[in-house]
Amino acid sequence: MVEAWVKIPSNEDWEKMRSAVMPGQRHPYDFGFFPAMGRLQMALPRVAMPFSALFSEIMFAPGALDRREREMIAAVTAAAQDCMY
């Protein structure tokens, strides 16, 4: 696997941020570890806000596909592109 050129925050950075922002709450994508996409967003805050808005619209807005179908499309698309995030 090729490493990204972007300096990615550590698990410790994630834990600090999560405990400060979401005390006692779980995010829908809280897998118990710091996923690479979340790390990438923390590394590029200028891009993170517009990306998050687009992602929320695609994954959670009303539409013809249910959540599982949207997740499946996202996973297959990422795999087809050898996406490491």
Backbone hydrogen bonds, N-H to C=O, Kabsch-Sander energy under -0.5 kcal/mol:
donor,donor_aa,acceptor,acceptor_aa,energy
8,I,6,V,-0.7
14,W,10,S,-1.8
15,E,11,N,-2.5
16,K,12,E,-2.1
17,M,13,D,-2.2
18,R,14,W,-3.1
19,S,15,E,-2.3
20,A,16,K,-1.5
21,V,17,M,-2.5
22,M,18,R,-2.5
25,Q,22,M,-1.8
30,D,27,H,-2.1
31,F,29,Y,-1.1
31,F,33,F,-0.6
39,R,35,P,-1.9
40,L,36,A,-2.6
41,Q,37,M,-2.2
42,M,38,G,-2.1
43,A,39,R,-1.9
44,L,40,L,-1.3
47,V,44,L,-1.2
48,A,44,L,-1.8
49,M,45,P,-1.1
51,F,47,V,-2.2
52,S,48,A,-2.9
53,A,49,M,-2.1
54,L,50,P,-2.2
55,F,51,F,-3.1
56,S,52,S,-2.6
57,E,53,A,-2.0
58,I,54,L,-2.6
59,M,55,F,-3.0
60,F,56,S,-2.5
61,A,56,S,-0.6
61,A,57,E,-1.2
70,R,66,D,-2.2
71,E,67,R,-2.5
72,M,68,R,-2.2
73,I,69,E,-2.2
74,A,70,R,-2.3
75,A,71,E,-2.5
76,V,72,M,-2.6
77,T,73,I,-2.5
78,A,74,A,-2.4
79,A,75,A,-2.4
80,A,76,V,-2.5
81,Q,77,T,-1.2
82,D,79,A,-1.5
83,C,78,A,-2.8
